[in-house]
Amino acid sequence: MSTVVLTCVSVLALAACSEAEPSPTAAPSTSAGTSATTAAPSATTDPATTDPGTGGPTAAADPAADRKLCTAAKKIADTTKAEVMKAATSGGDPTPTIRKAYTEMAQELAKATAGAPASEAVTALAAFGVASGRVATAANLDTAADAPEFQKTSAMANSACKKAGVDTNF
């Protein structure tokens, strides 16, 4: 099995183990338990808080809008993961389904973030969508999915959505 399929299987297994909803009273990014690596990054150095169009900080986020966007992104991810799992367990070559899943992820995230007010979640999900599109068209899916850009944008999207109260688990 390819690394991408094994990764998808692992992600689904982990997701199945953590069905608990985040606490609605938890503070998005100011909790005392936040690690030093995620605490208050500089807007000028952190691409997740930098507006790609201007290079400056993104606008103040609307928590409700970010939560709604992240919830939509989670649904997109869950749908594509289910398709990949079905293909991976069918016994055939899952590569075409995996390519399709990355393509759909890129397209759906582009639609979901288009025209949305700038925020950390919008910026991170848009970047992850672009990276997903690159994986979909790469000659080698395994290499592209393991590439630093894809891993970084995935982590940024997960972090931004976690701050919005949604565990996307990309």
DSSP file (Angstrom, degrees, kcal/mol; ACC not computed):
  #  RESIDUE AA STRUCTURE BP1 BP2  ACC     N-H-->O    O-->H-N    N-H-->O    O-->H-N    TCO  KAPPA ALPHA  PHI   PSI    X-CA   Y-CA   Z-CA
    1    1 A M              0   0    0      0, 0.0     2,-0.1     0, 0.0    87,-0.0   0.000 360.0 360.0 360.0 149.6    0.0    0.0    0.0
    2    2 A S     >  -     0   0    0      1,-0.1     4,-2.4     4,-0.0     5,-0.2  -0.338 360.0-112.5 -78.6 162.9    1.2    3.5   -0.7
    3    3 A T  H  > S+     0   0    0      1,-0.2     4,-2.7     2,-0.2     5,-0.2   0.871 117.1  55.8 -60.7 -38.4    2.1    6.0    2.1
    4    4 A V  H  > S+     0   0    0      2,-0.2     4,-2.6     1,-0.2    -1,-0.2   0.934 109.1  45.6 -63.0 -45.8   -0.9    8.1    1.1
    5    5 A V  H  > S+     0   0    0      2,-0.2     4,-2.7     1,-0.2    -2,-0.2   0.930 114.2  48.3 -63.7 -44.9   -3.3    5.2    1.6
    6    6 A L  H  X S+     0   0    0     -4,-2.4     4,-2.5     1,-0.2    -1,-0.2   0.893 111.3  51.0 -63.1 -38.4   -1.7    4.2    4.9
    7    7 A T  H  X S+     0   0    0     -4,-2.7     4,-2.8     2,-0.2    -2,-0.2   0.934 110.8  48.2 -62.6 -45.6   -1.8    7.8    6.1
    8    8 A C  H  X S+     0   0    0     -4,-2.6     4,-2.5     1,-0.2    -2,-0.2   0.909 111.4  49.9 -62.2 -42.2   -5.5    8.1    5.2
    9    9 A V  H  X S+     0   0    0     -4,-2.7     4,-2.2     2,-0.2    -1,-0.2   0.919 112.6  47.8 -61.8 -43.5   -6.2    4.8    7.0
   10   10 A S  H  X S+     0   0    0     -4,-2.5     4,-2.6     2,-0.2    -2,-0.2   0.915 111.1  50.5 -63.8 -43.6   -4.3    6.1   10.1
   11   11 A V  H  X S+     0   0    0     -4,-2.8     4,-2.7     1,-0.2    -2,-0.2   0.915 111.5  48.0 -62.0 -43.3   -6.1    9.4   10.1
   12   12 A L  H  X S+     0   0    0     -4,-2.5     4,-2.3     2,-0.2    -1,-0.2   0.897 110.9  51.2 -65.5 -38.6   -9.5    7.7    9.9
   13   13 A A  H  X S+     0   0    0     -4,-2.2     4,-1.2     2,-0.2    -2,-0.2   0.926 112.9  45.5 -63.9 -43.3   -8.6    5.4   12.7
   14   14 A L  H  X S+     0   0    0     -4,-2.6     4,-1.0     1,-0.2     3,-0.3   0.903 111.5  52.3 -65.2 -40.6   -7.5    8.3   14.8
   15   15 A A  H >< S+     0   0    0     -4,-2.7     3,-0.6     1,-0.2    -1,-0.2   0.882 106.2  54.1 -63.4 -37.5  -10.6   10.3   13.9
   16   16 A A  H 3< S+     0   0    0     -4,-2.3     3,-0.4     1,-0.2    -1,-0.2   0.818 106.9  52.5 -66.1 -29.8  -12.8    7.4   14.9
   17   17 A C  H 3< S+     0   0    0     -4,-1.2     2,-0.4    -3,-0.3    -1,-0.2   0.698 107.8  52.5 -78.6 -19.2  -11.2    7.3   18.3
   18   18 A S    <<  +     0   0    0     -4,-1.0    -1,-0.2    -3,-0.6    -2,-0.1  -0.584  56.0 141.2-121.6  71.1  -11.7   10.9   19.0
   19   19 A E        +     0   0    0     -2,-0.4    -1,-0.1    -3,-0.4     2,-0.1   0.477  36.5 120.1 -85.9  -3.6  -15.4   11.7   18.5
   20   20 A A        -     0   0    0     -3,-0.2     3,-0.1     1,-0.1    -2,-0.0  -0.391  63.0-128.4 -67.1 136.9  -15.6   14.0   21.5
   21   21 A E        -     0   0    0      1,-0.1   145,-0.1    -2,-0.1    -1,-0.1  -0.571  31.0-101.4 -79.9 146.9  -16.6   17.6   20.7
   22   22 A P        -     0   0    0      0, 0.0    -1,-0.1     0, 0.0   145,-0.0  -0.348  46.7 -90.8 -66.4 151.9  -14.4   20.4   22.0
   23   23 A S    >   -     0   0    0      1,-0.2     3,-1.4     2,-0.1    -3,-0.0  -0.447  27.5-143.0 -64.4 128.6  -15.6   22.2   25.1
   24   24 A P  T 3  S+     0   0    0      0, 0.0    -1,-0.2     0, 0.0     0, 0.0   0.647  99.6  55.9 -69.4 -12.2  -17.7   25.2   24.1
   25   25 A T  T 3  S+     0   0    0      2,-0.1     2,-0.2     0, 0.0    -2,-0.1   0.475  79.9 113.8 -96.6  -2.3  -16.2   27.1   27.0
   26   26 A A  S <  S-     0   0    0     -3,-1.4     3,-0.0     1,-0.1     5,-0.0  -0.480  72.1-120.3 -72.2 136.6  -12.6   26.7   25.9
   27   27 A A        -     0   0    0     -2,-0.2     4,-0.5     1,-0.1    -1,-0.1  -0.620  22.6-129.8 -75.2 132.1  -10.8   29.9   24.9
   28   28 A P  S    S-     0   0    0      0, 0.0    -1,-0.1     0, 0.0   137,-0.1   0.893  85.7 -12.9 -55.3 -51.8   -9.6   29.5   21.3
   29   29 A S  S    S+     0   0    0    134,-0.1    11,-0.3   135,-0.0   134,-0.1   0.328 122.1  71.9-137.1   9.9   -6.0   30.5   21.6
   30   30 A T        +     0   0    0      9,-0.1    -1,-0.0     3,-0.0     9,-0.0   0.265  62.2 129.6-112.2  12.3   -5.4   32.1   24.9
   31   31 A S    >   -     0   0    0     -4,-0.5     3,-1.5     1,-0.1    -5,-0.0  -0.308  66.5-122.7 -68.4 152.8   -5.7   29.1   27.2
   32   32 A A  T 3  S+     0   0    0      1,-0.3    -1,-0.1     0, 0.0    -3,-0.0   0.735 108.3  65.6 -66.8 -22.2   -2.9   28.6   29.7
   33   33 A G  T 3  S+     0   0    0      2,-0.0    -1,-0.3     0, 0.0     2,-0.2   0.452  71.2 120.8 -81.3   0.1   -2.2   25.1   28.2
   34   34 A T    <   -     0   0    0     -3,-1.5     5,-0.1     1,-0.1    -5,-0.0  -0.449  65.4-122.5 -67.1 133.0   -1.1   26.6   24.9
   35   35 A S    >>  -     0   0    0     -2,-0.2     3,-1.2     1,-0.1     4,-0.9  -0.282  18.9-110.8 -74.4 162.8    2.4   25.5   24.1
   36   36 A A  T 34 S+     0   0    0      1,-0.3     3,-0.2     2,-0.2    -1,-0.1   0.777 116.2  60.9 -64.2 -26.3    5.2   28.0   23.5
   37   37 A T  T 34 S+     0   0    0      1,-0.2    -1,-0.3     4,-0.0    -3,-0.0   0.699 113.4  34.5 -77.0 -16.8    5.4   26.9   19.9
   38   38 A T  T <4 S+     0   0    0     -3,-1.2     2,-0.5     2,-0.1    -1,-0.2   0.421  90.4 113.6-113.1  -0.3    1.8   28.0   19.2
   39   39 A A  S  < S-     0   0    0     -4,-0.9    -9,-0.1     1,-0.2   -10,-0.0  -0.618  93.3 -34.4 -81.3 124.3    1.6   31.0   21.5
   40   40 A A  S    S-     0   0    0     -2,-0.5    -1,-0.2   -11,-0.3     3,-0.1   0.800  72.5-159.2  37.3  65.5    1.1   34.4   19.8
   41   41 A P        -     0   0    0      0, 0.0     2,-0.2     0, 0.0    -1,-0.1  -0.361  29.8 -95.0 -68.2 153.3    3.2   34.0   16.6
   42   42 A S    >>  -     0   0    0      1,-0.2     4,-2.3     2,-0.0     3,-1.1  -0.504  23.8-140.2 -69.6 131.6    4.3   37.1   14.9
   43   43 A A  T 34 S+     0   0    0      1,-0.3    -1,-0.2    -2,-0.2     6,-0.1   0.729 101.9  56.5 -65.5 -21.1    1.9   38.2   12.2
   44   44 A T  T 34 S+     0   0    0      1,-0.1    -1,-0.3     6,-0.1    -2,-0.0   0.665 117.8  30.4 -85.9 -14.9    4.9   39.2   10.1
   45   45 A T  T <4 S+     0   0    0     -3,-1.1    -2,-0.2     1,-0.1    -1,-0.1   0.625 101.0  81.0-115.6 -18.2    6.5   35.8   10.2
   46   46 A D    ><  -     0   0    0     -4,-2.3     3,-1.7     1,-0.1     4,-0.2  -0.812  60.4-158.3 -95.1 113.1    3.6   33.3   10.5
   47   47 A P  G >  S+     0   0    0      0, 0.0     3,-0.8     0, 0.0    -1,-0.1   0.735  90.1  65.9 -63.6 -20.2    2.0   32.6    7.1
   48   48 A A  G 3  S+     0   0    0      1,-0.2    76,-0.3     3,-0.1    75,-0.2   0.734 110.4  35.6 -72.9 -19.6   -1.2   31.5    8.9
   49   49 A T  G <  S+     0   0    0     -3,-1.7     9,-1.7    -7,-0.2     2,-0.5   0.176 100.8  94.2-116.3  16.4   -1.8   35.1   10.2
   50   50 A T  B <  S-A   57   0A   0     -3,-0.8     6,-0.1     7,-0.2    69,-0.1  -0.932  76.6-125.2-113.0 130.4   -0.5   36.9    7.2
   51   51 A D    >>  -     0   0    0      5,-3.9     4,-3.4    -2,-0.5     3,-0.7  -0.613  17.4-149.3 -71.0 117.1   -2.7   38.1    4.4
   52   52 A P  T 34 S+     0   0    0      0, 0.0    -1,-0.2     0, 0.0     6,-0.0   0.762  93.4  55.3 -63.4 -23.4   -1.2   36.6    1.2
   53   53 A G  T 34 S+     0   0    0      1,-0.1    -2,-0.0     3,-0.1    -3,-0.0   0.833 125.6  17.0 -77.8 -32.2   -2.4   39.6   -0.9
   54   54 A T  T <4 S-     0   0    0     -3,-0.7    -1,-0.1     2,-0.2     4,-0.0   0.608  89.8-128.1-115.9 -17.1   -0.7   42.3    1.2
   55   55 A G  S  < S+     0   0    0     -4,-3.4     3,-0.1     1,-0.3    -2,-0.0   0.393  76.2 110.2  79.9  -4.6    1.9   40.5    3.3
   56   56 A G  S    S-     0   0    0     -5,-0.3    -5,-3.9     1,-0.2    -1,-0.3  -0.345  81.6 -66.3 -94.2 178.4    0.4   42.2    6.4
   57   57 A P  B     -A   50   0A   0      0, 0.0    -7,-0.2     0, 0.0    -1,-0.2  -0.297  55.6-109.6 -64.7 149.3   -1.6   40.7    9.2
   58   58 A T        -     0   0    0     -9,-1.7     3,-0.1     1,-0.1    61,-0.1  -0.329  41.9 -89.8 -73.3 162.2   -5.1   39.3    8.4
   59   59 A A        -     0   0    0      1,-0.2    61,-0.2    60,-0.1    -1,-0.1  -0.233  58.2 -75.9 -67.1 160.7   -8.2   41.1    9.6
   60   60 A A        -     0   0    0     59,-0.1    -1,-0.2     1,-0.1     2,-0.1  -0.360  59.0-115.6 -58.4 135.1   -9.7   40.2   13.0
   61   61 A A        -     0   0    0     -3,-0.1    58,-0.1     1,-0.1    -1,-0.1  -0.424   8.0-134.3 -79.0 148.0  -11.5   36.9   12.7
   62   62 A D     >  -     0   0    0      1,-0.2     4,-2.8    55,-0.1     5,-0.3  -0.904  17.8-154.0 -95.7 107.6  -15.2   36.4   13.1
   63   63 A P  H  > S+     0   0    0      0, 0.0     4,-2.4     0, 0.0     5,-0.2   0.856  92.0  50.0 -55.0 -38.9  -15.3   33.4   15.4
   64   64 A A  H  > S+     0   0    0      2,-0.2     4,-2.2     1,-0.2     5,-0.2   0.910 112.4  46.9 -67.4 -41.0  -18.7   32.3   14.2
   65   65 A A  H  > S+     0   0    0     -3,-0.2     4,-2.6     2,-0.2    -1,-0.2   0.908 113.2  49.0 -67.1 -41.4  -17.7   32.5   10.5
   66   66 A D  H  X S+     0   0    0     -4,-2.8     4,-2.9     2,-0.2     5,-0.2   0.909 111.0  50.0 -64.2 -41.4  -14.4   30.7   11.1
   67   67 A R  H  X S+     0   0    0     -4,-2.4     4,-2.3    -5,-0.3    -2,-0.2   0.921 111.9  48.0 -62.6 -42.9  -16.3   27.9   13.0
   68   68 A K  H  X S+     0   0    0     -4,-2.2     4,-2.1     2,-0.2    -2,-0.2   0.922 113.6  47.3 -63.4 -44.3  -18.8   27.6   10.1
   69   69 A L  H  X S+     0   0    0     -4,-2.6     4,-2.4     1,-0.2    -2,-0.2   0.924 113.3  47.7 -63.0 -45.5  -16.0   27.5    7.6
   70   70 A C  H  X S+     0   0    0     -4,-2.9     4,-2.5     2,-0.2    -1,-0.2   0.860 109.5  53.4 -66.2 -35.1  -14.0   24.9    9.5
   71   71 A T  H  X S+     0   0    0     -4,-2.3     4,-2.0    -5,-0.2    -1,-0.2   0.910 110.4  47.5 -64.3 -41.6  -17.1   22.8   10.0
   72   72 A A  H  X S+     0   0    0     -4,-2.1     4,-2.2     2,-0.2    -2,-0.2   0.900 111.6  50.8 -64.3 -40.6  -17.6   22.8    6.2
   73   73 A A  H  X S+     0   0    0     -4,-2.4     4,-2.7     1,-0.2    -2,-0.2   0.891 108.1  52.3 -64.5 -39.5  -13.9   22.0    5.7
   74   74 A K  H  X S+     0   0    0     -4,-2.5     4,-2.9     2,-0.2    -1,-0.2   0.907 109.0  50.1 -62.5 -41.4  -14.3   19.0    8.2
   75   75 A K  H  X S+     0   0    0     -4,-2.0     4,-2.3     2,-0.2    -2,-0.2   0.913 110.8  49.5 -63.4 -42.2  -17.3   17.8    6.2
   76   76 A I  H  X S+     0   0    0     -4,-2.2     4,-2.3     2,-0.2    -2,-0.2   0.939 113.7  46.2 -60.3 -47.5  -15.3   18.0    3.0
   77   77 A A  H  X S+     0   0    0     -4,-2.7     4,-2.7     1,-0.2     5,-0.2   0.912 111.4  51.1 -63.6 -43.5  -12.4   16.1    4.5
   78   78 A D  H  X S+     0   0    0     -4,-2.9     4,-2.1     1,-0.2    -1,-0.2   0.896 110.6  49.6 -62.3 -39.9  -14.6   13.5    6.0
   79   79 A T  H  X S+     0   0    0     -4,-2.3     4,-1.9     2,-0.2    -1,-0.2   0.934 113.7  44.3 -64.2 -46.6  -16.3   12.9    2.7
   80   80 A T  H  X S+     0   0    0     -4,-2.3     4,-2.3     1,-0.2    -2,-0.2   0.880 111.8  53.2 -69.2 -36.0  -13.0   12.5    0.8
   81   81 A K  H  X S+     0   0    0     -4,-2.7     4,-2.7     1,-0.2    -1,-0.2   0.903 107.7  51.7 -63.3 -39.9  -11.5   10.3    3.5
   82   82 A A  H  X S+     0   0    0     -4,-2.1     4,-2.3    -5,-0.2    -1,-0.2   0.902 109.6  49.4 -63.0 -40.8  -14.5    8.0    3.3
   83   83 A E  H  X S+     0   0    0     -4,-1.9     4,-2.1     2,-0.2    -2,-0.2   0.915 112.1  48.0 -63.9 -42.5  -14.0    7.8   -0.5
   84   84 A V  H  X S+     0   0    0     -4,-2.3     4,-2.9     2,-0.2    -2,-0.2   0.916 111.2  50.4 -65.3 -43.3  -10.3    7.0   -0.1
   85   85 A M  H  X S+     0   0    0     -4,-2.7     4,-2.0     1,-0.2    -1,-0.2   0.909 109.5  51.2 -61.7 -41.6  -11.0    4.3    2.5
   86   86 A K  H  X S+     0   0    0     -4,-2.3     4,-0.5     1,-0.2    -1,-0.2   0.920 114.0  44.1 -61.2 -43.8  -13.6    2.7    0.3
   87   87 A A  H >< S+     0   0    0     -4,-2.1     3,-0.7     1,-0.2     5,-0.4   0.894 112.1  52.7 -67.7 -40.3  -11.1    2.6   -2.6
   88   88 A A  H 3< S+     0   0    0     -4,-2.9     3,-0.4     1,-0.2    -1,-0.2   0.829 113.4  43.0 -66.9 -32.0   -8.2    1.4   -0.3
   89   89 A T  H 3< S+     0   0    0     -4,-2.0    -1,-0.2    -5,-0.2    -2,-0.2   0.487  94.6  80.4 -93.2  -2.5  -10.3   -1.5    1.0
   90   90 A S  S << S-     0   0    0     -3,-0.7    -1,-0.2    -4,-0.5    -2,-0.2   0.659  99.7-122.1 -78.2 -14.9  -11.8   -2.5   -2.3
   91   91 A G  S    S+     0   0    0     -3,-0.4    -3,-0.1    -4,-0.4    -2,-0.1   0.250  78.1 102.2  93.3 -13.7   -8.6   -4.4   -3.3
   92   92 A G  S    S-     0   0    0     -5,-0.4    -1,-0.3     1,-0.1    -2,-0.1  -0.212  90.6 -66.4 -90.6-173.6   -8.1   -2.4   -6.5
   93   93 A D        -     0   0    0      1,-0.1     4,-0.3    -3,-0.1    -1,-0.1  -0.662  42.4-166.8 -76.4 115.6   -5.7    0.5   -7.2
   94   94 A P     >  +     0   0    0      0, 0.0     4,-2.6     0, 0.0     3,-0.3   0.543  62.7  98.2 -81.5  -5.6   -6.7    3.4   -5.0
   95   95 A T  H  > S+     0   0    0      1,-0.2     4,-2.7     2,-0.2     5,-0.2   0.886  81.2  48.7 -54.1 -48.1   -4.6    5.9   -6.9
   96   96 A P  H  > S+     0   0    0      0, 0.0     4,-2.3     0, 0.0    -1,-0.2   0.901 113.9  47.2 -60.9 -38.1   -7.3    7.3   -9.1
   97   97 A T  H  > S+     0   0    0     -4,-0.3     4,-2.5    -3,-0.3    -2,-0.2   0.880 111.5  50.8 -68.9 -37.7   -9.7    7.8   -6.1
   98   98 A I  H  X S+     0   0    0     -4,-2.6     4,-2.5     2,-0.2     5,-0.2   0.920 110.7  48.8 -65.7 -43.5   -6.9    9.4   -4.1
   99   99 A R  H  X S+     0   0    0     -4,-2.7     4,-2.4    -5,-0.2    -2,-0.2   0.928 112.6  48.5 -59.2 -45.0   -6.2   11.8   -7.0
  100  100 A K  H  X S+     0   0    0     -4,-2.3     4,-3.0    -5,-0.2     5,-0.2   0.900 109.7  52.6 -62.6 -40.5   -9.9   12.6   -7.2
  101  101 A A  H  X S+     0   0    0     -4,-2.5     4,-2.5     2,-0.2    -2,-0.2   0.924 111.1  45.6 -62.9 -45.3  -10.1   13.1   -3.4
  102  102 A Y  H  X S+     0   0    0     -4,-2.5     4,-2.4     2,-0.2    -1,-0.2   0.896 113.6  50.7 -64.7 -39.0   -7.3   15.6   -3.4
  103  103 A T  H  X S+     0   0    0     -4,-2.4     4,-2.6    -5,-0.2    -2,-0.2   0.943 112.4  45.6 -63.3 -47.4   -8.8   17.4   -6.5
  104  104 A E  H  X S+     0   0    0     -4,-3.0     4,-2.9     2,-0.2     5,-0.3   0.880 111.0  53.7 -64.0 -38.1  -12.2   17.6   -4.8
  105  105 A M  H  X S+     0   0    0     -4,-2.5     4,-2.4    -5,-0.2     5,-0.2   0.939 110.9  46.6 -60.7 -46.1  -10.6   18.8   -1.6
  106  106 A A  H  X S+     0   0    0     -4,-2.4     4,-2.0     1,-0.2    -2,-0.2   0.930 115.6  45.2 -61.5 -46.6   -8.8   21.6   -3.5
  107  107 A Q  H  X S+     0   0    0     -4,-2.6     4,-2.1     2,-0.2    -2,-0.2   0.920 114.9  46.3 -65.3 -45.0  -11.9   22.6   -5.4
  108  108 A E  H  X S+     0   0    0     -4,-2.9     4,-2.5     1,-0.2    -1,-0.2   0.882 112.9  49.0 -68.7 -38.7  -14.3   22.5   -2.4
  109  109 A L  H  X S+     0   0    0     -4,-2.4     4,-2.1    -5,-0.3    -1,-0.2   0.875 109.4  53.3 -68.6 -35.3  -11.9   24.5   -0.1
  110  110 A A  H  X S+     0   0    0     -4,-2.0     4,-1.4    -5,-0.2    -2,-0.2   0.924 112.2  45.1 -62.6 -43.5  -11.4   27.1   -2.9
  111  111 A K  H  < S+     0   0    0     -4,-2.1    -2,-0.2     1,-0.2    -1,-0.2   0.921 113.3  50.2 -63.9 -44.3  -15.2   27.5   -3.1
  112  112 A A  H  < S+     0   0    0     -4,-2.5    -1,-0.2     1,-0.2    -2,-0.2   0.833 117.4  38.7 -66.5 -33.4  -15.6   27.6    0.7
  113  113 A T  H >< S+     0   0    0     -4,-2.1     3,-1.8    -5,-0.1    -1,-0.2   0.634  86.6 113.0 -94.2 -14.5  -12.9   30.2    1.2
  114  114 A A  T 3< S-     0   0    0     -4,-1.4    -4,-0.0     1,-0.3    -3,-0.0  -0.393  94.4  -1.4 -62.2 125.5  -13.7   32.4   -1.9
  115  115 A G  T 3  S+     0   0    0      1,-0.3    -1,-0.3    -2,-0.2    -2,-0.1   0.435  95.8 139.9  76.7  -1.5  -14.9   35.8   -0.8
  116  116 A A    <   -     0   0    0     -3,-1.8    -1,-0.3     1,-0.1     3,-0.1  -0.491  64.8 -96.3 -73.4 144.7  -14.7   34.9    2.9
  117  117 A P        -     0   0    0      0, 0.0     5,-0.2     0, 0.0   -55,-0.1  -0.331  53.1 -91.8 -59.1 141.2  -13.5   37.7    5.2
  118  118 A A        +     0   0    0      4,-0.1     2,-0.3    -3,-0.1     3,-0.1  -0.274  65.8 140.1 -59.3 134.6   -9.8   37.4    5.8
  119  119 A S     >  -     0   0    0    -58,-0.1     4,-2.6    -3,-0.1     5,-0.2  -0.952  65.6 -94.4-161.6 170.9   -8.9   35.4    8.9
  120  120 A E  H  > S+     0   0    0     -2,-0.3     4,-2.6     1,-0.2     5,-0.2   0.912 124.5  48.9 -60.1 -43.3   -6.3   32.8   10.0
  121  121 A A  H  > S+     0   0    0     39,-0.2     4,-2.8     2,-0.2     5,-0.3   0.916 111.7  48.1 -65.2 -43.5   -8.7   30.0    9.2
  122  122 A V  H  > S+     0   0    0     -5,-0.2     4,-2.4     2,-0.2     5,-0.2   0.943 114.7  45.9 -62.0 -47.8   -9.6   31.3    5.7
  123  123 A T  H  X S+     0   0    0     -4,-2.6     4,-2.2   -75,-0.2    -2,-0.2   0.927 115.9  45.5 -61.4 -46.3   -5.9   31.9    4.9
  124  124 A A  H  X S+     0   0    0     -4,-2.6     4,-2.4   -76,-0.3    33,-0.3   0.911 114.7  46.5 -66.6 -43.6   -4.8   28.4    6.2
  125  125 A L  H  X S+     0   0    0     -4,-2.8     4,-2.3    -5,-0.2    -1,-0.2   0.877 112.0  51.1 -68.9 -36.3   -7.7   26.5    4.5
  126  126 A A  H  X S+     0   0    0     -4,-2.4     4,-2.2    -5,-0.3    -1,-0.2   0.927 111.7  47.7 -64.0 -43.5   -7.1   28.3    1.2
  127  127 A A  H  X S+     0   0    0     -4,-2.2     4,-2.4    -5,-0.2    -2,-0.2   0.899 111.8  50.1 -64.0 -40.6   -3.4   27.4    1.4
  128  128 A F  H  X S+     0   0    0     -4,-2.4     4,-2.5    25,-0.3    -1,-0.2   0.884 108.8  52.9 -65.5 -37.6   -4.2   23.8    2.3
  129  129 A G  H  X S+     0   0    0     -4,-2.3     4,-2.0     2,-0.2    -2,-0.2   0.920 109.6  47.9 -62.3 -43.9   -6.6   23.7   -0.7
  130  130 A V  H  X S+     0   0    0     -4,-2.2     4,-1.7     1,-0.2    -2,-0.2   0.924 112.5  49.0 -62.2 -44.5   -3.9   24.9   -3.1
  131  131 A A  H  X S+     0   0    0     -4,-2.4     4,-2.1     1,-0.2    -2,-0.2   0.879 108.5  53.9 -63.1 -37.9   -1.4   22.4   -1.6
  132  132 A S  H  X S+     0   0    0     -4,-2.5     4,-2.3     1,-0.2    -1,-0.2   0.887 106.2  52.8 -62.9 -38.9   -4.1   19.6   -2.1
  133  133 A G  H  X S+     0   0    0     -4,-2.0     4,-1.3     2,-0.2    -1,-0.2   0.876 107.6  51.3 -63.7 -37.4   -4.4   20.6   -5.7
  134  134 A R  H  X S+     0   0    0     -4,-1.7     4,-0.6     1,-0.2    -2,-0.2   0.893 109.5  49.7 -66.8 -39.2   -0.7   20.3   -6.2
  135  135 A V  H >< S+     0   0    0     -4,-2.1     3,-1.1     1,-0.2    -2,-0.2   0.923 106.9  56.4 -63.5 -42.8   -0.7   16.8   -4.6
  136  136 A A  H 3< S+     0   0    0     -4,-2.3    -1,-0.2     1,-0.3    -2,-0.2   0.827 114.0  38.4 -59.1 -33.5   -3.6   15.8   -6.9
  137  137 A T  H 3< S+     0   0    0     -4,-1.3    -1,-0.3    -5,-0.1    -2,-0.2   0.418  90.6 116.6-100.2   1.6   -1.6   16.7  -10.0
  138  138 A A    <<  -     0   0    0     -3,-1.1     3,-0.2    -4,-0.6    -3,-0.0  -0.362  68.7-130.6 -71.1 148.9    1.8   15.4   -8.8
  139  139 A A  S    S+     0   0    0      1,-0.2     2,-0.6     2,-0.1    -1,-0.1   0.875 102.3  37.3 -64.2 -37.7    3.5   12.6  -10.7
  140  140 A N     >  -     0   0    0      1,-0.2     4,-2.2     2,-0.0    -1,-0.2  -0.931  67.8-167.8-121.7 107.2    4.1   10.8   -7.4
  141  141 A L  H  > S+     0   0    0     -2,-0.6     4,-2.8    -3,-0.2     5,-0.2   0.887  87.8  54.0 -60.0 -42.0    1.3   11.1   -4.8
  142  142 A D  H  > S+     0   0    0      1,-0.2     4,-1.6     2,-0.2    -1,-0.2   0.936 111.0  44.5 -60.5 -47.9    3.4    9.7   -2.0
  143  143 A T  H  > S+     0   0    0      1,-0.2     4,-0.6     2,-0.2    -1,-0.2   0.913 115.2  48.2 -63.8 -43.0    6.2   12.2   -2.5
  144  144 A A  H >< S+     0   0    0     -4,-2.2     3,-0.7     1,-0.2     6,-0.3   0.893 111.2  49.5 -66.5 -40.3    3.8   15.2   -2.9
  145  145 A A  H 3< S+     0   0    0     -4,-2.8    -1,-0.2     1,-0.2    -2,-0.2   0.781 113.1  47.8 -70.5 -26.0    1.8   14.2    0.2
  146  146 A D  H 3< S+     0   0    0     -4,-1.6    -1,-0.2    -5,-0.2    -2,-0.2   0.508  87.6 118.1 -89.3  -5.3    5.0   13.9    2.3
  147  147 A A  S <X S-     0   0    0     -3,-0.7     4,-2.3    -4,-0.6     5,-0.2  -0.267  75.2-119.7 -64.6 147.2    6.4   17.3    1.0
  148  148 A P  H  > S+     0   0    0      0, 0.0     4,-2.9     0, 0.0     5,-0.2   0.864 110.7  56.8 -56.1 -39.4    7.0   20.0    3.5
  149  149 A E  H  > S+     0   0    0      2,-0.2     4,-2.6     1,-0.2     5,-0.2   0.940 110.3  43.4 -59.4 -47.3    4.5   22.4    1.9
  150  150 A F  H  > S+     0   0    0     -6,-0.3     4,-2.2     1,-0.2    -1,-0.2   0.925 115.8  47.7 -65.8 -43.9    1.6   20.0    2.1
  151  151 A Q  H  X S+     0   0    0     -4,-2.3     4,-2.1     1,-0.2    -1,-0.2   0.899 113.7  48.3 -63.4 -40.7    2.5   19.0    5.7
  152  152 A K  H  X S+     0   0    0     -4,-2.9     4,-2.5    -5,-0.2    -2,-0.2   0.925 112.8  46.1 -67.1 -45.5    2.9   22.6    6.8
  153  153 A T  H  X S+     0   0    0     -4,-2.6     4,-2.4    -5,-0.2   -25,-0.3   0.863 111.5  53.1 -68.5 -33.7   -0.4   23.8    5.2
  154  154 A S  H  X S+     0   0    0     -4,-2.2     4,-2.5    -5,-0.2    16,-0.3   0.934 111.0  46.0 -62.7 -46.3   -2.2   20.8    6.7
  155  155 A A  H  X S+     0   0    0     -4,-2.1     4,-2.6     2,-0.2    -2,-0.2   0.894 112.1  51.6 -64.3 -40.1   -0.8   21.7   10.2
  156  156 A M  H  X S+     0   0    0     -4,-2.5     4,-2.7     2,-0.2     5,-0.2   0.923 111.3  47.2 -62.4 -44.1   -1.8   25.3    9.7
  157  157 A A  H  X S+     0   0    0     -4,-2.4     4,-2.4   -33,-0.3     5,-0.2   0.922 113.0  48.4 -64.7 -44.3   -5.3   24.4    8.7
  158  158 A N  H  X S+     0   0    0     -4,-2.5     4,-2.2     2,-0.2    10,-0.3   0.919 113.9  47.0 -61.0 -43.5   -5.7   22.0   11.7
  159  159 A S  H  X S+     0   0    0     -4,-2.6     4,-2.1     2,-0.2    -2,-0.2   0.928 112.7  48.1 -65.0 -46.6   -4.3   24.7   14.1
  160  160 A A  H  X S+     0   0    0     -4,-2.7     4,-1.1     1,-0.2   -39,-0.2   0.906 114.8  45.6 -62.9 -41.7   -6.5   27.5   12.7
  161  161 A C  H  <>S+     0   0    0     -4,-2.4     5,-3.0    -5,-0.2     4,-0.4   0.855 108.5  56.1 -72.1 -33.4   -9.7   25.3   12.9
  162  162 A K  H ><5S+     0   0    0     -4,-2.2     3,-1.3    -5,-0.2    -1,-0.2   0.910 105.3  52.6 -62.8 -39.8   -8.8   24.0   16.3
  163  163 A K  H 3<5S+     0   0    0     -4,-2.1    -1,-0.2     1,-0.3    -2,-0.2   0.815 107.5  52.6 -62.7 -29.7   -8.7   27.7   17.5
  164  164 A A  T 3<5S-     0   0    0     -4,-1.1    -1,-0.3     2,-0.2    -2,-0.2   0.497 126.8-103.5 -84.3  -3.9  -12.2   28.1   15.9
  165  165 A G  T < 5S+     0   0    0     -3,-1.3     2,-0.4    -4,-0.4    -3,-0.2   0.654  86.2 112.8  94.3  16.8  -13.4   25.0   17.9
  166  166 A V      < -     0   0    0     -5,-3.0     2,-1.0    -8,-0.1    -1,-0.3  -0.987  56.9-146.6-126.6 128.2  -13.4   22.4   15.1
  167  167 A D        +     0   0    0     -2,-0.4    -9,-0.1     1,-0.2    -8,-0.1  -0.790  24.5 170.2 -93.5  98.4  -11.0   19.4   14.9
  168  168 A T        -     0   0    0     -2,-1.0    -1,-0.2   -10,-0.3   -10,-0.1   0.861  18.6-161.7 -79.2 -37.0  -10.5   19.0   11.2
  169  169 A N              0   0    0      1,-0.1  -154,-0.1   -11,-0.1   -14,-0.1   0.927 360.0 360.0  54.3  54.0   -7.7   16.4   11.4
  170  170 A F              0   0    0    -16,-0.3    -1,-0.1   -15,-0.0   -15,-0.1   0.475 360.0 360.0 -71.6 360.0   -6.4   16.9    7.8
